[in-house]
């Protein structure tokens, strides 16, 4: 596209001089000149042609001088529009005033057109740089808008009602949160009824961060839930999902998962741990026990695997506390980790707490420990407490 140049000068012969000197660039479509003879006319031209790139303005003109015109142009707040001021060599006070008030450069009369060409070339470089920056900014804003929508979508697919549609649901107390380190995360939690007396649940952590992890998270969650609802045992469900993930795993991603089935009536949990952090049981008496289970490979690492499953029973008042590694691996500004011991200490102070209280206390302690350090990993928790 042609660079649009507005020449503002009450000397009419300047119009002929510019069009003659720059005739080749005008003929080749590189420059397009527009002309005004004072500041008021220039403002009218700018209203009709807001895409003007360069204003070449005399300072001393009737009706509205160049300095006033410059102030009006500044009010338009278009950083990609450059003003080159023109005045007599002896008028340096006005030229200095123009430069201090945002003029890009200046030229003195009689105008040296070769020098003016260099000044215009410099202005064009600045204009192109600013426009490229503006385009990149718009692109970043668009990406940020998309990420905001993606975050909302991701959060919406996670359960936010902690009252499962299952018989005797009043016998359990469930709460969970997922705090993404970036706009979108790779962690997820889920729980859903399998039949009238059994509740499936999962907590998982996808390798990597950001959008790729979020997409893999959505796929993994869908596969786990779809196969779990077919009534598969945890070890079978994990084997099937693992093979499905391995079939199309182009980026060598994987996901650690703790998937289990909770018996509402007995408190028994049958579960498979696929490379995930071992959970804890906060007992009714306030003691804390690590669930010492078999740990299988994460899903998506290698196809054709078999998985082991384990059993544990929650007594009345016990809570199963599950989390992703964003909890124990949270760091302070000196790169010290929150660690498993601090997590156990936190749990030991929560005798009789509800699931929500447990989650919120762990979150608060992790944030207090990290202080001003940037959260570098997703932090997800899922707590299931047996009421009776």
C-alpha positions in Angstrom: 0.0 0.0 0.0 1.1 3.5 -0.8 2.5 5.7 2.0 0.0 8.6 2.4 1.7 11.9 3.0 -0.2 15.1 3.8 1.7 18.3 3.0 0.4 21.3 4.9 1.9 24.6 3.7 0.5 28.0 2.5 3.2 28.2 -0.2 1.5 26.8 -3.2 4.7 26.1 -5.2 5.6 23.4 -2.6 2.9 21.2 -4.0 4.5 21.3 -7.5 7.9 20.8 -6.0 7.0 17.7 -4.1 5.0 16.0 -6.8 7.8 16.7 -9.3 10.6 15.4 -7.0 8.7 12.3 -5.9 7.0 11.6 -9.3 8.5 8.1 -9.7 7.4 7.0 -6.3 3.9 8.4 -6.9 3.8 6.7 -10.4 4.8 3.4 -8.9 2.2 3.6 -6.1 4.8 4.0 -3.3 3.7 7.5 -2.2 0.3 9.2 -2.3 0.3 13.0 -1.6 -2.5 15.1 -0.2 -2.3 18.8 0.3 -3.7 21.4 2.6 -2.8 25.1 3.0 -3.3 25.6 6.8 -4.1 23.7 9.9 -7.8 23.8 9.6 -7.7 22.4 6.1 -5.3 19.7 7.3 -7.7 18.6 10.0 -10.5 18.3 7.5 -8.3 16.2 5.2 -7.3 14.0 8.2 -11.0 13.4 9.0 -11.6 12.2 5.5 -8.3 10.2 5.4 -7.5 8.9 8.9 -5.0 6.5 7.3 -2.5 9.2 6.5 0.9 8.1 7.6 3.1 11.2 7.5 2.2 14.9 8.0 4.7 17.3 6.5 3.6 20.6 8.1 4.9 24.2 8.0 5.0 25.9 11.4 4.0 29.4 10.3 0.6 29.4 8.5 -2.5 31.5 8.6 -5.8 30.5 10.5 -4.1 27.6 12.3 -0.3 27.3 12.6 1.7 24.1 12.6 2.2 23.9 16.4 -1.5 24.1 17.0 -2.1 21.5 14.3 0.6 19.3 16.0 -1.3 19.5 19.3 -4.6 18.5 17.6 -2.8 15.5 15.9 -1.5 14.4 19.3 -5.0 14.4 20.6 -5.8 11.7 18.0 -3.4 9.4 19.7 -2.2 7.5 16.7 1.4 6.5 17.3 1.8 5.2 13.7 1.2 8.8 12.4 4.4 10.8 12.2 4.7 14.6 11.9 7.7 16.3 10.2 7.7 20.0 10.9 9.0 22.6 8.5 10.2 26.1 9.3 12.9 28.6 8.5 16.4 27.8 9.7 16.3 30.8 12.1 13.1 29.6 13.7 14.8 27.1 16.0 12.7 28.0 19.1 9.5 26.9 17.3 11.3 23.8 15.9 12.5 22.9 19.4 9.0 23.4 20.8 7.6 21.1 18.1 10.1 18.4 18.8 9.5 18.6 22.5 5.7 18.1 21.8 5.9 15.0 19.7 7.1 15.9 16.3 9.1 13.1 14.7 11.6 15.2 12.9 12.0 18.6 11.2 13.2 20.2 7.9 14.3 23.7 7.3 13.5 26.0 4.4 14.5 26.1 1.7 13.8 22.3 1.8 16.6 20.0 0.8 14.5 17.3 -0.9 17.3 14.7 -0.8 17.5 15.2 3.0 13.7 15.1 3.2 13.7 11.8 1.4 16.0 10.4 4.2 13.7 11.8 6.9 10.6 10.3 5.2 12.4 6.9 4.9 13.2 7.0 8.7 9.6 7.9 9.4 8.4 5.0 7.3 10.6 2.6 9.2 9.1 3.8 12.5 5.6 3.5 11.1 6.1 0.0 9.9 7.7 -1.0 13.3 4.7 0.5 15.2 2.2 -1.2 12.9 3.9 -4.5 13.3 3.9 -4.1 17.0 0.2 -3.1 17.0 -0.6 -6.2 14.9 1.3 -8.4 17.3 -0.5 -6.8 20.2 -3.9 -7.4 18.6 -2.9 -11.0 17.9 -1.9 -11.4 21.6 -5.1 -9.9 22.7 -7.0 -12.3 20.5 -5.0 -15.2 21.8 -5.7 -14.1 25.4 -9.4 -13.8 24.7 -9.3 -17.3 23.3 -7.5 -18.6 26.4 -10.0 -16.9 28.7 -12.8 -18.7 26.9 -10.8 -21.9 27.0 -10.3 -21.5 30.7 -14.0 -21.0 31.2 -14.8 -24.0 29.1 -12.2 -26.1 31.0 -13.5 -25.1 34.4 -17.1 -25.7 33.2 -16.4 -29.4 32.4 -15.2 -30.1 35.9 -17.8 -30.9 38.5 -18.9 -27.9 40.6 -21.8 -29.5 42.3 -20.5 -31.7 45.1 -23.8 -33.5 45.7 -23.6 -36.6 43.4 -26.8 -37.9 42.0 -26.6 -41.3 43.8 -28.5 -43.0 46.6 -27.2 -42.4 50.1 -25.3 -39.4 48.8 -25.6 -37.9 52.3 -23.2 -40.5 53.5 -20.3 -38.9 51.8 -18.8 -35.4 51.7 -16.9 -34.4 48.5 -15.0 -31.3 47.6 -12.4 -30.5 44.9 -10.6 -27.6 43.2 -8.3 -27.1 40.3 -6.0 -24.0 40.2 -4.2 -23.8 36.9 -0.7 -22.3 36.8 -1.5 -20.8 33.3 -4.7 -19.8 31.7 -5.6 -23.4 31.1 -4.2 -26.4 32.9 -3.5 -30.1 32.5 -4.9 -31.3 35.8 -8.4 -32.5 36.3 -10.7 -34.2 38.8 -14.0 -36.0 38.3 -16.6 -38.0 40.1 -19.7 -39.7 38.8 -22.2 -42.4 39.7 -21.6 -45.8 38.2 -24.7 -47.5 39.7 -27.0 -46.8 42.7 -24.3 -47.6 45.3 -21.0 -46.9 43.6 -19.3 -43.7 42.8 -16.4 -43.4 40.3 -13.8 -40.8 41.0 -10.5 -39.7 39.4 -7.7 -37.1 39.8 -5.1 -36.7 37.1 -2.1 -34.7 36.0 -1.1 -34.3 32.3 2.6 -33.8 31.4 3.4 -30.3 30.2 1.5 -27.1 30.6 -0.8 -24.8 28.8 -3.0 -25.5 25.8 -1.5 -28.9 24.7 -1.9 -30.2 28.3 -5.5 -28.8 28.4 -6.5 -30.6 25.2 -4.9 -33.9 26.4 -6.6 -33.4 29.7 -10.1 -33.1 28.0 -9.4 -36.2 25.9 -8.1 -38.2 28.9 -11.0 -37.2 31.1 -13.6 -38.1 28.5 -12.0 -41.5 27.9 -11.8 -42.4 31.6 -15.4 -41.4 32.3 -16.8 -43.1 29.2 -15.1 -46.4 30.0 -15.7 -46.2 33.7 -19.4 -45.8 33.3 -19.4 -49.1 31.4 -18.8 -50.7 34.8 -15.2 -51.7 34.3 -12.9 -52.4 37.2 -10.3 -49.7 37.7 -7.4 -51.9 36.4 -9.3 -52.7 33.3 -10.5 -49.2 32.7 -6.9 -47.9 33.0 -5.6 -50.5 30.5 -8.3 -49.6 27.9 -7.7 -45.9 28.3 -3.9 -46.3 28.2 -4.1 -48.2 24.8 -6.5 -45.5 23.4 -4.1 -42.7 24.4 -1.1 -44.5 23.0 -2.7 -45.0 19.6 -2.7 -41.3 18.7 0.0 -39.9 21.0 2.0 -37.8 18.5 3.6 -35.5 21.2 4.7 -38.3 23.6 2.5 -36.9 26.3 1.2 -38.9 29.3 -1.1 -38.5 32.2 -0.8 -39.7 35.8 -4.2 -40.9 37.2 -5.6 -42.2 40.4 -9.0 -43.8 39.5 -11.2 -45.5 42.0 -14.7 -46.8 42.7 -16.2 -45.9 46.1 -18.9 -48.1 47.7 -21.3 -45.8 49.3 -22.7 -48.4 51.7 -19.4 -50.0 53.0 -16.8 -47.3 52.5 -14.6 -49.6 50.4 -12.6 -48.2 47.6 -11.2 -50.2 44.7 -8.6 -48.1 42.9 -5.7 -48.1 40.4 -2.8 -45.7 40.7 -1.3 -45.0 37.3 1.9 -43.1 38.2 0.1 -40.6 40.5 1.1 -39.3 43.9 -0.1 -41.6 46.7 -3.1 -40.1 48.6 -3.5 -39.8 52.4 -6.2 -40.9 54.7 -7.1 -38.4 57.4 -8.6 -40.6 60.1 -11.4 -39.7 62.4 -9.0 -39.6 65.3 -6.8 -37.0 63.5 -4.0 -39.4 62.5 -2.7 -39.3 58.9 -1.9 -42.4 56.9 -0.3 -42.6 53.4 -2.2 -45.1 51.2 0.6 -47.6 50.3 -0.6 -48.8 47.0 0.9 -50.4 43.8 2.0 -47.6 41.4 1.7 -48.5 37.8 3.1 -46.6 34.8 1.3 -43.4 33.8 -1.2 -43.6 30.9 0.1 -42.9 27.4 3.7 -44.0 28.0 3.4 -47.5 26.5 0.6 -49.6 25.0 -0.4 -53.1 26.0 0.2 -52.7 29.7 -1.6 -54.4 32.5 -2.5 -52.5 35.7 -2.8 -53.6 39.3 -5.5 -52.4 41.6 -5.8 -52.1 45.4 -8.5 -51.8 48.0 -8.8 -49.6 51.0 -11.8 -48.9 53.3 -12.8 -45.6 54.8 -14.3 -45.9 58.3 -16.9 -43.4 59.4 -15.2 -40.0 59.7 -12.2 -40.9 57.5 -11.3 -38.7 54.5 -9.3 -39.7 51.4 -7.2 -36.8 50.5 -6.0 -36.8 46.8 -3.8 -34.2 45.1 -1.5 -33.6 42.1 2.2 -32.9 42.5 1.5 -29.2 42.3 0.8 -29.4 46.1 4.0 -31.0 47.4 6.2 -29.5 44.7 5.0 -25.9 45.2 8.1 -23.7 45.7 8.9 -20.5 47.6 11.1 -17.8 46.2 14.2 -19.7 47.2 13.0 -22.9 45.4 12.3 -24.8 48.6 9.4 -27.2 48.1 6.3 -27.4 50.2 6.9 -31.2 50.5 5.0 -34.2 51.8 5.9 -33.5 55.4 4.3 -30.1 55.4 1.3 -31.6 53.7 1.0 -34.3 56.4 1.5 -31.7 59.1 -1.3 -29.6 57.6 -3.6 -32.6 57.6 -2.8 -33.5 61.2 -4.3 -30.2 62.3 -7.6 -30.9 60.5 -9.3 -33.5 62.7 -13.0 -33.4 62.1 -12.8 -31.0 59.2 -15.1 -31.2 56.2 -13.8 -32.0 52.8 -14.0 -28.3 51.8 -12.2 -27.2 54.9 -9.4 -29.7 54.2 -9.0 -28.5 50.6 -9.1 -24.8 51.5 -6.6 -25.2 54.4 -4.1 -27.0 52.2 -4.5 -24.3 49.5 -4.0 -21.6 52.1 -0.9 -23.2 53.5 0.6 -23.8 50.1 0.0 -20.1 49.1 1.4 -18.9 52.4 4.5 -21.0 51.9 5.0 -19.9 48.3 4.6 -16.2 49.1 5.3 -14.1 46.1 6.9 -17.0 44.1 5.1 -17.7 40.8 2.9 -20.8 40.7 4.7 -23.0 38.2 2.4 -26.1 38.3 -1.3 -26.8 38.4 -2.7 -27.4 41.9 -5.6 -29.8 42.1 -7.2 -31.6 45.1 -10.0 -34.0 45.6 -11.2 -35.1 49.0 -13.8 -37.8 49.7 -15.0 -38.1 53.4 -17.2 -40.9 54.7 -19.9 -39.5 56.9 -21.4 -42.8 57.9 
